[in-house]
Amino acid sequence: MKKISRPVPRFGRQAWAWCFYDWADSVFATTVMAGFFPIFFKNFWSVGVEATTSSARLGVISSLASLGIGLLGPFLGAAADRRGRIKPYLALLAVPGMIATALLALVPQGEWLTAAFCYLIGLAGFTGGSALYDALLPKVAPTHRLDAVSSAGYALGYLAGGLMLALNVAMVLKPETFGLAGPEQAVAWSFVLVAIWWAVFSLPLFFLVRETSTPGGSTIPTLSRLIRTLKSLPADRPLFLFLLAYWLYIDGVHTLMRMAVDFGLSIGFSPQDLISALLLVQFVGLPASLLFGYIGSKVGTMTGILLALTIYLGISVWGVFIDTRLEFYLLAAAIGLAQGGIQALSRSWFAAIIRPEQAGELFGLFNLVGRFSTVLGPVLMGGTAVLLHASGLEGELASRLSLLVLALFFVGGGVLAVAAQRARQTS
């Protein structure tokens, strides 16, 4: 009998509402995390401090935020699963992050500790909220649509991040057009706009994505359940191996995101060059995320992940040798291409192998793995630059060579990802 093909359904209202949280919080990743905060931290809040010292400070700040939310994330995820409601816990993390982001606008020059505290809260809200947001993916999309919905979310995020960053750059370059006194005030207002955008465009998720409540319980069963899940992980080889792979390769991805601007400043590129490169990353990342979603659906999600890792490996080596603005922009385009795919496909591959009723807990663990890896990356990159400089190398060369540390994470992560795929095929 001839098989009747059914048309693939379009995204429903809940799926689009879920995707819009990527549109909401991605502006933090571009304007704050990757864009203005590293520049302002180095040139305004750490004024008069040597570049290698401010780089090390930034690495420690990023690692502390990752460590804190990484430890808290699985516990919150398990509690959310137990009650059948993820959104309240998402709000618990995201709302303080929004407020702290806005408060960055009030931090005066030289107050790097105050700026670091606000950034820690904002970064915790962004990263922790993202983990719980990811846990909603199996609730809004069937298994055969996970790649498409995940990629659509990232595409919206890249578009929003690029648009907001473009507006913020225009504010900095032409502050008088916006009624602002100068570039410093423009950066301050950029932090406020990010907080408002994040808050407003989070509303579709909170109002339209449905969850089923279950009776609440004490935190002791939640903790026991989390411990039981951790003990059972090695028995699930595909899940266990993929978490190890993700732990390695996402370290390189997140470290590039958080340290790229600082790296560019350290090797002599201007803030204008760096912001232009960030815009290029965003607008290349938009079609790239959709392209990798298509690749995942046609030739396999893991194939797309490995392709992105190969690009990242090339970036970590090529970046050591770049000298011209053209090379820097080409490097940014390559980052946008790989970044647009690896995040979306990693999220959808993980969502496909877990049970929906454990989504909050396991995505909290997924986030924990990612955050603990990011504890290592910025510290290793910043620490390598400091040690090489202390050993007698010129500061710019030390910063360049520190990028090679990331190649280890991409190679190791790729090997373990292949092992996870093989374990899934034989299980």
C-alpha positions in Angstrom: 0.0 0.0 0.0 1.3 3.4 -0.9 2.2 5.5 2.2 0.3 8.7 2.5 2.6 11.6 3.3 1.3 14.2 5.7 2.3 17.8 5.5 4.6 18.9 8.3 2.6 21.2 10.6 3.6 24.8 11.0 4.6 26.2 14.4 1.8 26.7 16.8 1.2 29.7 19.0 3.0 28.2 21.9 6.1 27.4 19.8 6.3 30.9 18.5 5.8 32.3 22.0 8.7 30.1 23.2 10.9 31.3 20.3 10.3 34.9 21.3 12.2 34.5 24.6 15.3 34.0 22.4 14.3 37.4 20.8 13.9 38.8 24.3 17.1 37.8 26.1 19.6 37.6 23.2 20.1 41.4 23.4 21.9 40.8 26.7 24.3 38.5 25.0 25.2 41.0 22.2 25.0 44.5 23.7 26.0 43.6 27.3 28.0 40.3 27.4 29.8 40.5 24.1 29.7 44.2 23.2 29.7 47.1 25.6 30.4 45.6 29.0 33.9 44.3 28.1 34.8 47.6 26.5 33.4 49.7 29.3 34.9 47.4 31.9 38.4 47.7 30.4 38.3 51.4 29.4 35.9 53.0 32.0 35.4 50.9 35.1 39.0 49.6 35.1 40.6 52.8 33.8 44.4 53.0 34.4 44.7 49.2 34.8 47.0 47.1 32.6 45.2 45.2 29.8 46.2 41.7 31.0 44.9 42.5 34.5 41.5 43.7 33.3 41.3 40.7 31.1 42.0 38.4 34.1 39.3 40.3 36.1 36.8 39.8 33.4 37.6 36.1 33.1 37.1 35.6 36.9 33.8 37.5 36.9 32.5 35.4 34.1 33.6 32.2 35.8 32.1 33.2 39.2 28.7 33.8 37.6 28.9 30.5 35.7 29.8 28.6 38.9 27.0 30.1 40.9 24.2 29.5 38.4 25.7 26.2 37.4 25.3 24.9 41.0 21.8 26.3 41.4 20.4 25.4 38.0 19.8 21.6 38.4 18.2 22.1 41.8 15.8 24.7 40.4 15.2 22.5 37.4 14.4 19.5 39.6 12.0 21.6 41.7 10.3 22.9 38.5 9.8 19.4 37.2 8.4 18.3 40.6 5.8 21.0 40.5 5.2 20.8 36.7 5.9 24.5 36.4 9.1 25.9 34.9 8.0 29.5 34.2 8.0 30.8 37.9 11.6 29.7 38.3 12.5 31.3 35.0 11.0 34.5 36.3 12.9 34.2 39.6 16.2 34.3 37.7 15.4 36.5 34.8 13.7 39.5 36.6 16.7 40.2 38.9 18.9 39.9 35.9 16.9 42.5 34.0 17.0 44.9 37.0 20.8 44.5 37.5 21.4 45.1 33.8 19.5 48.4 34.0 21.5 49.4 37.1 24.8 49.1 35.2 23.8 52.5 33.8 24.3 54.1 37.2 27.8 52.7 38.0 30.4 55.5 38.0 33.9 55.5 36.4 36.5 53.4 38.2 34.0 51.3 40.2 34.9 48.0 38.7 33.7 46.0 41.7 30.2 47.5 41.6 30.0 47.0 37.9 31.2 43.4 38.4 28.4 42.8 41.0 25.7 44.1 38.7 27.1 42.1 35.8 27.2 38.9 37.9 23.5 39.2 38.7 22.6 40.0 35.1 24.7 37.2 33.7 23.2 34.8 36.2 19.7 35.8 35.2 20.6 35.4 31.5 22.3 32.0 31.7 20.1 30.5 34.4 17.0 31.7 32.7 18.2 30.3 29.4 18.5 26.8 30.9 14.9 26.8 32.2 13.7 28.3 28.9 15.5 25.4 27.0 13.6 23.0 29.3 10.3 24.2 27.9 11.3 23.1 24.3 10.0 19.5 24.6 6.7 21.0 25.9 6.1 23.2 22.8 7.4 21.0 20.0 7.2 17.3 19.0 10.4 15.4 18.5 10.4 15.7 14.7 10.2 19.5 15.0 12.8 20.1 17.6 15.6 21.1 15.2 13.3 23.5 13.4 11.8 25.2 16.5 15.2 25.4 18.3 16.8 26.9 15.2 13.9 29.4 14.7 14.5 30.5 18.3 18.1 31.1 17.7 17.4 32.9 14.4 15.0 35.3 16.2 17.7 35.8 18.8 20.4 36.7 16.3 18.0 39.1 14.6 17.0 40.8 17.8 20.6 40.9 19.1 21.8 42.4 15.8 19.1 45.0 15.6 19.6 46.1 19.3 23.4 46.2 18.9 23.0 48.3 15.7 20.8 50.8 17.5 23.2 51.0 20.4 26.2 51.5 18.1 24.3 54.3 16.4 23.6 55.9 19.8 27.3 55.7 20.7 28.5 57.1 17.3 25.9 59.8 17.0 24.7 60.5 20.6 23.5 64.0 19.7 21.0 62.5 17.3 19.3 60.7 20.2 19.5 63.7 22.6 22.4 62.2 24.6 25.4 64.1 26.0 28.1 61.8 24.7 29.2 58.2 24.1 29.3 57.3 27.8 25.7 58.3 28.3 24.8 56.4 25.2 26.4 53.2 26.6 24.5 53.7 29.9 21.2 54.1 28.1 22.0 51.0 26.0 22.1 48.9 29.2 18.6 50.3 30.2 17.2 49.6 26.7 18.4 46.0 26.9 16.7 45.5 30.3 13.4 46.9 28.9 13.6 44.8 25.7 14.3 41.7 27.7 11.3 42.3 30.0 8.8 43.3 27.4 9.5 40.5 24.9 9.5 37.8 27.6 5.8 38.4 28.1 4.6 36.1 25.3 6.3 33.1 26.9 4.9 33.8 30.3 1.4 34.4 29.1 1.0 31.9 26.1 3.1 28.8 26.9 0.9 26.5 29.0 2.1 24.3 31.8 0.3 21.8 33.9 0.7 22.3 37.7 1.3 19.3 40.0 1.0 19.3 43.8 4.1 20.9 45.5 6.4 19.0 47.8 9.3 19.7 50.0 12.8 20.4 48.7 14.1 17.2 50.3 12.4 14.9 47.7 13.6 17.3 45.0 17.2 17.0 46.2 16.9 13.3 46.5 15.6 13.0 43.0 18.5 15.2 41.7 21.0 13.0 43.4 19.4 9.9 42.1 19.5 11.3 38.5 23.2 12.2 38.9 24.0 8.6 40.0 22.1 7.1 37.1 23.8 9.2 34.4 26.7 6.8 33.6 24.2 4.0 32.8 22.7 6.2 30.0 25.7 6.2 27.8 24.4 8.5 25.0 23.3 11.1 27.5 26.4 10.8 29.7 28.9 11.0 26.7 27.0 13.9 25.2 27.1 15.8 28.4 30.9 15.3 28.6 31.2 16.4 24.9 29.1 19.4 25.5 31.1 20.2 28.7 34.2 20.5 26.5 33.1 22.1 23.3 30.7 24.6 24.7 33.5 25.9 26.8 35.2 27.2 23.7 32.0 28.6 22.3 31.1 30.6 25.4 34.7 31.7 26.0 34.8 33.1 22.5 31.5 34.9 23.1 32.6 36.4 26.4 36.3 37.1 25.7 36.3 38.0 22.0 36.0 41.8 22.4 38.6 41.8 25.2 40.9 39.7 22.9 40.4 42.1 20.1 41.2 45.1 22.2 44.3 43.4 23.6 45.8 42.7 20.1 45.2 46.2 18.9 41.8 46.5 17.2 39.7 49.6 17.9 36.3 49.4 19.7 34.6 50.4 16.4 36.2 47.4 14.6 35.0 45.1 17.4 31.5 46.4 17.5 31.3 46.1 13.7 32.5 42.5 13.9 29.9 41.7 16.5 27.2 43.0 14.2 28.5 40.8 11.5 28.4 37.8 13.8 24.7 38.5 14.5 23.6 38.9 10.9 25.6 35.9 9.7 24.3 33.9 12.6 20.6 34.5 11.7 20.7 32.6 8.3 23.3 30.2 9.6 21.0 29.0 12.4 18.3 28.3 9.9 20.8 26.6 7.6 22.1 24.4 10.3 18.5 23.5 11.3 18.0 22.4 7.6 21.3 20.4 7.7 20.2 18.7 11.0 16.9 17.7 9.5 18.5 16.4 6.2 21.8 14.7 7.2 21.5 14.5 11.0 21.8 16.7 14.0 25.2 15.3 15.0 26.6 15.9 11.5 25.7 19.6 11.9 27.3 19.8 15.3 30.6 18.3 14.0 30.6 20.6 11.1 30.3 23.6 13.4 33.1 22.2 15.7 35.4 21.9 12.7 34.8 25.6 11.9 35.5 26.6 15.5 38.8 24.6 15.5 39.9 26.6 12.5 38.9 29.8 14.2 41.0 29.1 17.3 44.1 28.5 15.2 43.5 31.2 12.6 42.8 33.9 15.2 46.4 33.7 16.5 47.7 35.1 13.2 45.2 37.7 12.1 46.6 41.2 11.4 44.2 43.1 9.2 40.7 44.4 9.6 39.6 42.3 6.7 40.9 39.1 8.4 39.2 40.1 11.6 35.9 40.6 9.8 36.3 37.2 8.0 37.0 35.6 11.4 33.8 37.2 12.8 31.8 35.8 9.9 33.1 32.3 10.5 32.2 32.6 14.2 28.7 33.7 13.2 28.4 30.7 10.9 29.4 28.2 13.5 27.7 29.8 16.4 24.4 30.0 14.5 24.4 26.2 14.3 26.1 24.6 17.3 23.8 26.1 19.9 20.6 25.3 18.2 21.6 21.7 17.3 23.1 20.9 20.7 19.8 22.0 22.3 17.7 19.9 19.9 19.9 16.8 20.1 19.7 16.9 23.9 16.0 17.5 23.9 15.5 14.4 21.6 17.2 12.0 24.0 15.5 13.0 27.3 12.1 12.3 28.8 9.9 15.4 28.7 8.9 14.9 32.4 12.5 15.4 33.4 13.2 18.3 31.0 13.6 20.9 33.7 16.0 18.8 35.8 18.0 17.5 32.8 18.2 20.9 31.1 19.3 22.3 34.5 22.1 19.6 34.4 22.8 20.5 30.8 23.2 24.1 31.9 25.3 23.0 34.9 27.7 21.2 32.5 27.9 24.3 30.3 28.5 26.7 33.2 31.1 24.5 34.8 33.0 24.3 31.5 32.8 28.1 31.2 34.3 28.3 34.7 37.5 27.0 33.1 37.5 28.7 29.7 37.8 32.4 30.5 40.2 31.7 33.4 42.4 29.5 31.3 42.5 32.0 28.4 43.0 35.0 30.7 45.4 33.2 32.9 47.5 31.9 30.0 47.9 35.4 28.7 49.0 36.7 32.1 51.5 33.8 32.6 53.0 34.2 29.1 53.3 37.9 29.6 55.0 37.4 33.0 57.4 34.9 31.4 58.7 37.7 29.1 56.5 37.6 26.0 55.1 40.9 24.7 51.5 41.5 25.9 49.9 41.3 22.4 51.7 38.0 21.5 50.6 36.5 24.9 47.0 37.4 24.2 47.2 35.9 20.7 48.7 32.6 21.9 46.1 32.3 24.7 43.5 31.6 22.0 45.1 28.3 21.2 43.8 26.9 24.5 40.3 26.7 23.0 41.4 24.2 20.3 41.8 21.5 23.0 38.1 21.9 23.9 36.8 21.7 20.3 38.9 18.6 19.5 38.0 16.7 22.7 34.4 17.7 22.5 34.1 16.4 18.9 35.6 13.0 19.8 33.2 12.6 22.7 30.2 13.8 20.6 31.0 11.0 18.0 31.1 8.5 20.8 27.7 9.7 22.1 26.2 9.3 18.6 27.5 5.8 18.3 26.2 4.9 21.7 22.8 6.2 20.8 22.7 4.1 17.6 23.6 0.9 19.4 21.4 1.5 22.5 
